[in-house]
Amino acid sequence: MPYSRPILLATVLYVGAGFAFGSDQTSKVAHTAAYQSMQRKISHLEQNAAKPQPDPNPTEITEDEANAYLNEGGVKLPKGVSQVHLVAQAGTLDGLAKVDFDAITESKRSANPLLSLFSGMHDVRIVAQASGAGGTGKVKVQSVYLDGIEVPQMALEFFAERYITPKYPDVGVNSTFTLPLRIEAAVVERGKVRLVQR
């Protein structure tokens, strides 16, 4: 679906604000009830946005729905990213994933020693503040951990500038973007994200 990437970015911030997502139309797996529920909610958001006056009642997306959608082919994860799991707390998203950095960097090496951290397969945890107001979404990565060890902010910024932002210009350590589908507000709460359209 054309709106999958920004909705997910705006609501659950997948893999730390980060990587661009798009629909995976080739998926043939049987889907769970959580995945199907997420599909229905995206359809509702699309239909509601098409109305002259959208219904302002919130649409809530749960962690289970978002995680099912991410891992069952609802979005095309970037090459090298798998096993994504998100946990929502008030104003914060905590994302876990398996990341093959050699696939992301296409095995291009850098002479910068700060970037040498980003090679091979790692368990990655990203903690980010996420919110949406006035039709604008904001994501600020607070911390990143590789195999439980925190990555220095400077190294993270170098990596994003070299490998992520050139491919996905609206994605970085701090991201600001227009919310799609007339979504006015996106509020991250414990276990869910609440979206309001106007």
N, C-alpha and C positions, 0 to 999 in steps of 0.2 A: 504494500500500500504506500502511496506516495507520502503519506504523513507519518509513517512509522518512525522514521529517524528523529524528527524534531519532537514528536510527542514523547518518545522514550527519553530523549535527552532532557526534555523539560521536566519529566516526571520522575524518572528513576535514575537518570544519569548513568548511562551504562558504561561501566568500566571507567569510572572516574572522569566523567565529563567527556568522556573522551572518545574515542574512536567513532567514526561515522557509521551509521546503521542504515540499512535499506532492506526492503522486503526480500525474502528468499522464496521465490515462487517455485523452486524446484523441489522443495521438501515433500516427501511422500510418507512421512511417519504418521502413525496414529496419534492424535493429540489428546491430552488430558482435559478434564473439565475446566481446569484453571486457564489453560491456553484458549479454549473455546470462549470462556467468559471474557477474556481480554479482547478477543476478536470482536465480540458483540459490543463491548464498550467503545472500541475504536470506531465501529460502524455508527454507534449512537452519537459520538462526538462529531463525526463527519456529517451525519444527517442534521444534527442540531445546528451546526455551523451554517448550513445552507438555508435555514429559516430566516425570514426577515427580522424576527426577534427571538434569538435563542432562549431556550429555557435556562434560567440561571441556577437551577438546582445543581449542586455539585455532583460530579462523577468521581467515584473513588476507585482507584486502582490499588489492589493489594500487592504485597510482596510476592505471594504465591503466583498471582496472575502475571506479574512482570517477569518473574524468574522462569515461569513456564514458557512465556512468549519468547524470551531470549534464547532458551536452550532447546526449543522444539521447532526452530526454523521460522519463527515469526519475523525475525530480522536476520540479515546477513552479517554475521560477526566478522570483524576484520581478520585477515589471514594471520594465523598464529594465536588467536584468542579463543579460548574454550572454557567450558564449565563455569559460567558466570553465575554468581549468587549475590543478590542485593539484600541489604537489611536497611530499613528506614527507621530513623529516629526523628524527633522534632527538629526540623531544619537541616538534617544531616542524612547523607546516604553513605553507607559503608559497603563497598563492592569488593568481592573476591573473584579471582579468575586464575586460570592457568594461562601463562603467556610465553610463547616462543619468540623471544626478541630477535632471533636470527631471521625469522620469517618476516617480522615487521620491518627490520632494517635491511632486508634482502642481503644479509651477511656483509654489508658495507661496514668496514671498520673505520674508526676515527682515531687520530693521534691524540685526541683529548683524553687524558686518563679518567676524567669524570664520566665519560661515556662508556668506559670499559665495563661498568656495572651491568650494562644492558646487553647481555649476550646469553645465549642458551635458554633453557626452559626454567621458569620460576613460578612459584605461587606468589601472586601479586594481590595486595590489599590496598585499596584507595579509599580514603575518607575525605568527603567533600561536603561543603555547605551548598545547598541547592534551594532555590526559591523562584517564584514567578509572581510579578505584580505589574499592573499597568500594561499588560500584553508583552512584557519582556521577561525572559528567563535568565537567571544568573547562576553560574556554577563556579565555585572557588575550591580548588583542591587544597586541602589542609595538610595531608600527609600521604606518603606512599611507602609501602613496605615490600621488600623483596625477600621472600622466605623468612619473614619475621623481623628483618633488619630495616630500619628506616633509611630511606634514600635522602641524601642532602638536597635541600630545595634548589640549590644552584645546578646540581646534576640533573634534576628533574626538568628544570627550565631549558637547559641545553638540549636534552633529549627531545623534548616537545618541539623546540624550535627547529631542530635538524630533521626529525623523522615524522612528526605528526602534523604540525601546522602546514608544511608545504603540500601535503596531500589533502588535508581537511582545514582550510583557512579559518573556519569559524570555531575551531577546537584548539584549546590550549590549557595551560594550568589554570587560567581564569577565562571563562567563556561567558559572553553575553549574546543573546540571540532573541529573535522575535518568536513569540509563542504562536503556533499554528492554530487553525480552526477556531478563530475568535476566542481562544482561551485568554481570559483576562488575568487569572491568578492560578498558581500551582503551589500548593502548600504541602510540604513534606511533614507527615505526622508519624507516630509510632506504628509501624506495620503497613503504612499505606501512603498514597499521595492523593490529595483532593484537588480536582480541577474545576474551575468555574468559568463558564462561557458567558459572554455578553454581546 
